[in-house]
Amino acid sequence: MFRYTAMRFGLFVACFAVIWGLVALRILPAGLGSSNLLWVALLALVISAPLSFVLLRGARDAARPRRSPRALSAAGRTSPRTRARRTTRTTPRAPRSTS
C-alpha cells in the first residue's frame, strides 16, 4: 500500500512541476494575485487523478488486500475456484418421469 501511495504522490509532484514550468513560461495562465500556487496545485491534482487511475492500475491491484475464501463466503461472495467447483456436476441427475 505504501508503494502505491508513494507512486501516486510522485505522479502528483511530477504534474505539479510540469504545470509550474508551463505557468512560468506563460503557456498556461497564472492565477489571480497571489493564488498562483493554489492554481498550480489544483490543476496538478485534477490532471494527476485520471493519470494515476490509468497508469497505476497494476500497483493499485497489487495493493488491494486479498481476502480468504472463508471471508468471501461470509460476505456472500465466492472465489472463482469455488464457483467453478459448484457449476461442475460430479454425479448425474436422474431423468424426470413424464407421467
DSSP file (Angstrom, degrees, kcal/mol; ACC not computed):
  #  RESIDUE AA STRUCTURE BP1 BP2  ACC     N-H-->O    O-->H-N    N-H-->O    O-->H-N    TCO  KAPPA ALPHA  PHI   PSI    X-CA   Y-CA   Z-CA
    1    1 A M     >        0   0    0      0, 0.0     4,-2.1     0, 0.0     5,-0.2   0.000 360.0 360.0 360.0 -36.3    0.0    0.0    0.0
    2    2 A F  H  >  +     0   0    0      1,-0.2     4,-2.7     2,-0.2     5,-0.2   0.886 360.0  54.8 -64.2 -37.8    2.9    2.3    0.8
    3    3 A R  H  > S+     0   0    0      1,-0.2     4,-2.4     2,-0.2    -1,-0.2   0.928 108.7  47.0 -62.5 -45.4    4.3    1.8   -2.7
    4    4 A Y  H  > S+     0   0    0      2,-0.2     4,-2.4     1,-0.2    -1,-0.2   0.910 112.9  49.4 -63.2 -42.4    1.1    2.8   -4.4
    5    5 A T  H  X S+     0   0    0     -4,-2.1     4,-2.4     2,-0.2    -2,-0.2   0.907 111.6  48.8 -63.7 -42.0    0.8    5.9   -2.2
    6    6 A A  H  X S+     0   0    0     -4,-2.7     4,-2.5     2,-0.2    -1,-0.2   0.898 112.0  48.9 -65.0 -39.9    4.4    6.9   -3.0
    7    7 A M  H  X S+     0   0    0     -4,-2.4     4,-2.1     2,-0.2    -2,-0.2   0.890 111.5  49.7 -66.5 -38.3    3.8    6.4   -6.7
    8    8 A R  H  X S+     0   0    0     -4,-2.4     4,-1.9     2,-0.2    -2,-0.2   0.910 112.1  47.4 -66.5 -41.9    0.6    8.4   -6.6
    9    9 A F  H  X S+     0   0    0     -4,-2.4     4,-2.5     2,-0.2    -2,-0.2   0.902 110.9  52.5 -64.7 -41.2    2.4   11.2   -4.7
   10   10 A G  H  X S+     0   0    0     -4,-2.5     4,-2.4     1,-0.2    -2,-0.2   0.887 108.0  50.8 -62.1 -39.6    5.3   11.1   -7.2
   11   11 A L  H  X S+     0   0    0     -4,-2.1     4,-2.3     2,-0.2    -1,-0.2   0.890 110.1  50.2 -65.4 -38.8    2.9   11.4  -10.1
   12   12 A F  H  X S+     0   0    0     -4,-1.9     4,-2.7     2,-0.2    -2,-0.2   0.924 110.7  49.0 -63.3 -44.2    1.3   14.5   -8.4
   13   13 A V  H  X S+     0   0    0     -4,-2.5     4,-2.5     2,-0.2    -2,-0.2   0.898 110.8  50.7 -63.4 -40.1    4.7   16.1   -7.9
   14   14 A A  H  X S+     0   0    0     -4,-2.4     4,-2.3     2,-0.2    -1,-0.2   0.924 112.0  46.6 -63.9 -43.9    5.6   15.4  -11.5
   15   15 A C  H  X S+     0   0    0     -4,-2.3     4,-2.6     1,-0.2     5,-0.2   0.904 111.5  52.4 -63.2 -40.6    2.4   17.0  -12.7
   16   16 A F  H  X S+     0   0    0     -4,-2.7     4,-2.6     1,-0.2    -2,-0.2   0.917 110.3  47.7 -60.8 -43.8    2.9   19.9  -10.3
   17   17 A A  H  X S+     0   0    0     -4,-2.5     4,-2.2     2,-0.2    -2,-0.2   0.904 112.9  47.9 -65.8 -41.7    6.5   20.5  -11.7
   18   18 A V  H  X S+     0   0    0     -4,-2.3     4,-2.2     2,-0.2    -2,-0.2   0.933 114.8  45.0 -65.0 -45.3    5.3   20.3  -15.3
   19   19 A I  H  X S+     0   0    0     -4,-2.6     4,-2.4     2,-0.2     5,-0.2   0.893 110.9  53.9 -67.4 -38.8    2.4   22.7  -14.7
   20   20 A W  H  X S+     0   0    0     -4,-2.6     4,-2.4    -5,-0.2    -1,-0.2   0.911 110.0  48.6 -59.8 -41.8    4.6   25.1  -12.7
   21   21 A G  H  X S+     0   0    0     -4,-2.2     4,-1.9     2,-0.2    -2,-0.2   0.898 110.3  50.4 -64.7 -40.7    7.0   25.2  -15.7
   22   22 A L  H  <>S+     0   0    0     -4,-2.2     5,-2.7     2,-0.2     6,-1.4   0.862 112.0  47.6 -66.5 -35.3    4.2   25.9  -18.1
   23   23 A V  H ><5S+     0   0    0     -4,-2.4     3,-1.1     3,-0.2    -2,-0.2   0.890 110.4  52.2 -70.6 -39.0    3.0   28.7  -16.0
   24   24 A A  H 3<5S+     0   0    0     -4,-2.4    -2,-0.2     1,-0.3    -1,-0.2   0.851 110.0  48.7 -65.7 -33.1    6.5   30.1  -15.6
   25   25 A L  T 3<5S-     0   0    0     -4,-1.9    -1,-0.3    -5,-0.1    -2,-0.2   0.445 115.1-120.2 -83.5   0.1    6.9   30.0  -19.4
   26   26 A R  T < 5S+     0   0    0     -3,-1.1    -3,-0.2     2,-0.2    -2,-0.1   0.753  81.5 120.8  65.4  27.3    3.5   31.8  -19.7
   27   27 A I  S   <S+     0   0    0     -5,-2.7    -4,-0.2    -6,-0.2    -5,-0.1   0.855  77.4  38.8 -82.2 -40.2    2.0   28.9  -21.7
   28   28 A L  S    S-     0   0    0     -6,-1.4    -2,-0.2    -9,-0.2    -1,-0.1  -0.832 102.6-103.0-103.4 148.8   -0.7   28.4  -19.1
   29   29 A P        -     0   0    0      0, 0.0     2,-0.1     0, 0.0    -6,-0.1  -0.423  32.8-125.0 -71.4 145.7   -2.3   31.4  -17.4
   30   30 A A        -     0   0    0      1,-0.1     3,-0.1    -7,-0.1     6,-0.1  -0.447  32.5 -97.4 -81.0 160.9   -1.2   32.3  -13.8
   31   31 A G        -     0   0    0     -2,-0.1     2,-0.4     1,-0.1     5,-0.2  -0.143  48.7 -82.0 -71.1 174.0   -3.7   32.6  -11.0
   32   32 A L  S >  S-     0   0    0      3,-0.2     3,-1.9     2,-0.1     2,-0.2  -0.661  87.0 -38.4 -81.4 128.6   -5.1   35.9   -9.9
   33   33 A G  T 3  S-     0   0    0     -2,-0.4     3,-0.4     1,-0.3    -2,-0.1  -0.368 129.4 -12.1  62.9-122.7   -2.9   37.8   -7.5
   34   34 A S  T 3  S+     0   0    0     -2,-0.2     3,-0.5     1,-0.2    -1,-0.3   0.205 111.4  95.9 -97.0  16.0   -1.1   35.6   -5.0
   35   35 A S    <>  +     0   0    0     -3,-1.9     4,-2.5     1,-0.2    -1,-0.2   0.247  48.5 107.0 -89.2  14.6   -3.2   32.5   -5.9
   36   36 A N  H  > S+     0   0    0     -3,-0.4     4,-2.3    -5,-0.2    -1,-0.2   0.908  78.3  48.7 -60.5 -44.7   -0.7   31.1   -8.4
   37   37 A L  H  > S+     0   0    0     -3,-0.5     4,-2.3     1,-0.2    -1,-0.2   0.904 112.8  48.0 -63.5 -42.0    0.5   28.3   -6.1
   38   38 A L  H  > S+     0   0    0     -4,-0.3     4,-2.7     2,-0.2     5,-0.2   0.905 110.7  51.9 -64.2 -42.1   -3.1   27.2   -5.4
   39   39 A W  H  X S+     0   0    0     -4,-2.5     4,-2.2     2,-0.2    -2,-0.2   0.919 111.9  45.8 -60.1 -45.6   -4.0   27.3   -9.1
   40   40 A V  H  X S+     0   0    0     -4,-2.3     4,-2.4     2,-0.2    -2,-0.2   0.906 113.2  49.9 -66.5 -41.9   -1.0   25.1   -9.9
   41   41 A A  H  X S+     0   0    0     -4,-2.3     4,-2.1     2,-0.2    -2,-0.2   0.920 112.5  46.3 -64.3 -44.3   -1.7   22.7   -7.1
   42   42 A L  H  X S+     0   0    0     -4,-2.7     4,-2.4     2,-0.2    -2,-0.2   0.910 113.5  48.4 -66.0 -41.5   -5.4   22.3   -8.1
   43   43 A L  H  X S+     0   0    0     -4,-2.2     4,-1.9    -5,-0.2    -1,-0.2   0.891 111.2  50.8 -65.6 -38.7   -4.6   21.8  -11.7
   44   44 A A  H  X S+     0   0    0     -4,-2.4     4,-2.6     2,-0.2    -1,-0.2   0.880 110.6  49.9 -64.8 -38.2   -1.9   19.3  -10.9
   45   45 A L  H  X S+     0   0    0     -4,-2.1     4,-1.6     2,-0.2    -2,-0.2   0.919 110.5  49.0 -65.6 -44.1   -4.5   17.4   -8.7
   46   46 A V  H  < S+     0   0    0     -4,-2.4    -2,-0.2     1,-0.2    -1,-0.2   0.853 117.4  41.4 -65.5 -34.9   -7.1   17.4  -11.5
   47   47 A I  H  X S+     0   0    0     -4,-1.9     4,-1.2    -5,-0.2    -2,-0.2   0.870 113.3  51.1 -81.7 -37.3   -4.6   16.1  -14.0
   48   48 A S  H  X S+     0   0    0     -4,-2.6     4,-2.6    -5,-0.2     5,-0.2   0.776  98.8  67.2 -74.1 -24.8   -2.8   13.5  -11.8
   49   49 A A  H  X S+     0   0    0     -4,-1.6     4,-1.7     2,-0.2    -1,-0.2   0.967 106.7  36.2 -63.3 -54.9   -6.0   11.8  -10.7
   50   50 A P  H  > S+     0   0    0      0, 0.0     4,-1.7     0, 0.0     5,-0.2   0.856 116.5  55.8 -68.2 -30.0   -7.1   10.3  -14.0
   51   51 A L  H  X S+     0   0    0     -4,-1.2     4,-3.4     1,-0.2     5,-0.4   0.923 108.0  47.4 -64.5 -42.0   -3.4    9.7  -14.9
   52   52 A S  H  X S+     0   0    0     -4,-2.6     4,-1.6     1,-0.2    -1,-0.2   0.847 107.2  57.8 -68.1 -31.9   -3.0    7.6  -11.7
   53   53 A F  H  < S+     0   0    0     -4,-1.7    -1,-0.2    -5,-0.2    -2,-0.2   0.896 119.4  29.8 -62.4 -39.0   -6.2    5.7  -12.4
   54   54 A V  H >< S+     0   0    0     -4,-1.7     3,-0.8    -5,-0.1    -2,-0.2   0.920 125.8  40.7 -86.3 -49.2   -4.8    4.6  -15.8
   55   55 A L  H 3< S+     0   0    0     -4,-3.4     3,-0.3     1,-0.2    -3,-0.2   0.790 117.4  45.1 -76.4 -28.6   -1.0    4.4  -15.2
   56   56 A L  T 3X S+     0   0    0     -4,-1.6     4,-2.3    -5,-0.4    -1,-0.2   0.071  73.5 115.6-105.4  24.8   -1.0    2.9  -11.7
   57   57 A R  H <> S+     0   0    0     -3,-0.8     4,-2.4     1,-0.2     5,-0.2   0.909  77.8  49.4 -60.6 -43.8   -3.6    0.2  -12.3
   58   58 A G  H  > S+     0   0    0     -3,-0.3     4,-2.1     1,-0.2    -1,-0.2   0.913 112.5  46.8 -63.7 -43.0   -1.1   -2.6  -11.7
   59   59 A A  H  > S+     0   0    0      2,-0.2     4,-1.5     1,-0.2    -1,-0.2   0.869 111.8  51.8 -67.0 -36.0    0.2   -1.1   -8.5
   60   60 A R  H  X S+     0   0    0     -4,-2.3     4,-0.9     2,-0.2    -2,-0.2   0.908 110.5  47.8 -67.3 -41.3   -3.3   -0.5   -7.2
   61   61 A D  H  < S+     0   0    0     -4,-2.4     3,-0.4     1,-0.2    -2,-0.2   0.875 111.0  51.3 -66.3 -36.5   -4.3   -4.1   -7.9
   62   62 A A  H  < S+     0   0    0     -4,-2.1    -1,-0.2     1,-0.2    -2,-0.2   0.814 109.6  50.8 -69.1 -28.9   -1.2   -5.3   -6.1
   63   63 A A  H  < S+     0   0    0     -4,-1.5    -1,-0.2    -5,-0.1    -2,-0.2   0.632  84.1 107.9 -83.2 -14.2   -2.0   -3.1   -3.1
   64   64 A R  S  < S-     0   0    0     -4,-0.9     2,-0.1    -3,-0.4    -3,-0.0  -0.450  79.6-112.9 -66.0 131.9   -5.6   -4.4   -2.8
   65   65 A P        -     0   0    0      0, 0.0     2,-0.3     0, 0.0    -1,-0.1  -0.423  26.9-127.2 -69.0 138.4   -5.9   -6.7    0.2
   66   66 A R        -     0   0    0     -2,-0.1     2,-0.4    -3,-0.0     0, 0.0  -0.650  19.9-146.6 -84.4 140.3   -6.5  -10.4   -0.6
   67   67 A R        -     0   0    0     -2,-0.3    -1,-0.0     2,-0.0     0, 0.0  -0.884  14.5-121.1-110.3 141.4   -9.5  -12.0    1.1
   68   68 A S     >  -     0   0    0     -2,-0.4     4,-2.3     1,-0.1     5,-0.2  -0.340  26.9-111.1 -73.4 157.7   -9.6  -15.6    2.1
   69   69 A P  H  > S+     0   0    0      0, 0.0     4,-2.4     0, 0.0     5,-0.2   0.844 119.9  56.0 -58.2 -32.4  -12.3  -17.9    0.7
   70   70 A R  H  > S+     0   0    0      2,-0.2     4,-1.9     1,-0.2     5,-0.1   0.914 108.3  46.0 -66.7 -41.4  -13.8  -18.1    4.2
   71   71 A A  H  > S+     0   0    0      2,-0.2     4,-1.5     1,-0.2     6,-0.2   0.874 112.4  52.0 -68.3 -36.4  -14.1  -14.2    4.3
   72   72 A L  H  <>S+     0   0    0     -4,-2.3     5,-3.0     1,-0.2     4,-0.3   0.917 110.4  46.8 -65.4 -42.9  -15.6  -14.2    0.8
   73   73 A S  H ><5S+     0   0    0     -4,-2.4     3,-0.9     1,-0.2    -1,-0.2   0.850 109.7  54.3 -69.6 -32.0  -18.2  -16.8    1.6
   74   74 A A  H 3<5S+     0   0    0     -4,-1.9    -1,-0.2     1,-0.2    -2,-0.2   0.833 108.1  50.3 -67.6 -30.8  -19.1  -14.9    4.8
   75   75 A A  T 3<5S-     0   0    0     -4,-1.5    -1,-0.2     2,-0.2    -2,-0.2   0.467 124.1-105.8 -84.8  -1.4  -19.7  -11.8    2.7
   76   76 A G  T < 5S+     0   0    0     -3,-0.9     2,-0.3     1,-0.4    -3,-0.2   0.559  87.8 107.4  89.5   7.7  -21.9  -13.8    0.4
   77   77 A R      < -     0   0    0     -5,-3.0    -1,-0.4    -6,-0.2     2,-0.3  -0.832  52.8-151.8-116.2 157.5  -19.3  -13.9   -2.4
   78   78 A T        -     0   0    0     -2,-0.3    -8,-0.1    -3,-0.1    -7,-0.0  -0.886  21.1-108.4-125.8 158.6  -17.3  -16.9   -3.6
   79   79 A S     >  -     0   0    0     -2,-0.3     4,-2.3     1,-0.1     5,-0.2  -0.421  35.1-109.3 -78.0 160.1  -13.9  -17.2   -5.3
   80   80 A P  H  > S+     0   0    0      0, 0.0     4,-2.1     0, 0.0     5,-0.1   0.853 119.7  54.8 -59.2 -34.7  -13.7  -18.1   -9.0
   81   81 A R  H  > S+     0   0    0      2,-0.2     4,-1.9     1,-0.2     5,-0.1   0.909 108.7  47.4 -65.9 -41.4  -12.3  -21.6   -8.0
   82   82 A T  H  > S+     0   0    0      2,-0.2     4,-2.1     1,-0.2    -1,-0.2   0.902 110.9  51.7 -66.9 -40.5  -15.3  -22.2   -5.7
   83   83 A R  H  X S+     0   0    0     -4,-2.3     4,-1.8     1,-0.2    -1,-0.2   0.897 108.8  51.4 -61.9 -39.5  -17.8  -21.1   -8.4
   84   84 A A  H  X S+     0   0    0     -4,-2.1     4,-1.0     1,-0.2    -1,-0.2   0.895 110.0  49.2 -65.5 -39.3  -16.1  -23.5  -10.9
   85   85 A R  H  < S+     0   0    0     -4,-1.9     3,-0.2     1,-0.2    -1,-0.2   0.876 110.4  51.1 -66.5 -36.7  -16.5  -26.4   -8.5
   86   86 A R  H  < S+     0   0    0     -4,-2.1    -1,-0.2     1,-0.2    -2,-0.2   0.833 109.4  49.1 -71.3 -31.4  -20.1  -25.6   -7.8
   87   87 A T  H  < S+     0   0    0     -4,-1.8     2,-0.6    -5,-0.2    -1,-0.2   0.680  94.6  83.9 -83.7 -15.8  -21.0  -25.5  -11.5
   88   88 A T  S  < S-     0   0    0     -4,-1.0     2,-0.4    -3,-0.2    -4,-0.0  -0.779  74.4-144.2 -89.4 121.6  -19.3  -28.8  -12.3
   89   89 A R        -     0   0    0     -2,-0.6    -2,-0.1     1,-0.1    -3,-0.1  -0.689  17.2-175.0 -86.2 135.5  -21.6  -31.8  -11.6
   90   90 A T  S    S+     0   0    0     -2,-0.4    -1,-0.1     1,-0.2    -2,-0.0   0.715  73.4  42.9 -98.9 -26.7  -19.9  -34.8  -10.3
   91   91 A T  S    S-     0   0    0      0, 0.0    -1,-0.2     0, 0.0     2,-0.1  -0.969  86.7-119.9-121.6 136.8  -22.9  -37.1  -10.2
   92   92 A P        -     0   0    0      0, 0.0     2,-0.2     0, 0.0    -2,-0.0  -0.411  29.3-118.3 -71.8 148.5  -25.5  -37.3  -13.0
   93   93 A R        -     0   0    0     -2,-0.1     3,-0.1     1,-0.1    -4,-0.0  -0.540  28.4-106.5 -83.1 152.1  -29.1  -36.4  -12.2
   94   94 A A        -     0   0    0     -2,-0.2    -1,-0.1     1,-0.1     2,-0.0  -0.545  42.1-103.8 -74.7 142.2  -31.8  -39.0  -12.5
   95   95 A P        -     0   0    0      0, 0.0     2,-0.2     0, 0.0    -1,-0.1  -0.353  37.1-111.4 -66.6 147.9  -34.1  -38.4  -15.5
   96   96 A R        -     0   0    0      1,-0.1     2,-0.3    -3,-0.1    -3,-0.0  -0.497  27.5-118.6 -77.4 147.6  -37.5  -36.9  -14.7
   97   97 A S        -     0   0    0     -2,-0.2    -1,-0.1     1,-0.1     0, 0.0  -0.654  12.6-149.2 -84.3 145.0  -40.6  -39.0  -15.2
   98   98 A T              0   0    0     -2,-0.3    -1,-0.1     1,-0.2    -2,-0.0   0.467 360.0 360.0 -93.8  -2.7  -43.1  -37.7  -17.8
   99   99 A S              0   0    0      0, 0.0    -1,-0.2     0, 0.0    -2,-0.0   0.474 360.0 360.0 -91.8 360.0  -46.2  -39.1  -16.1
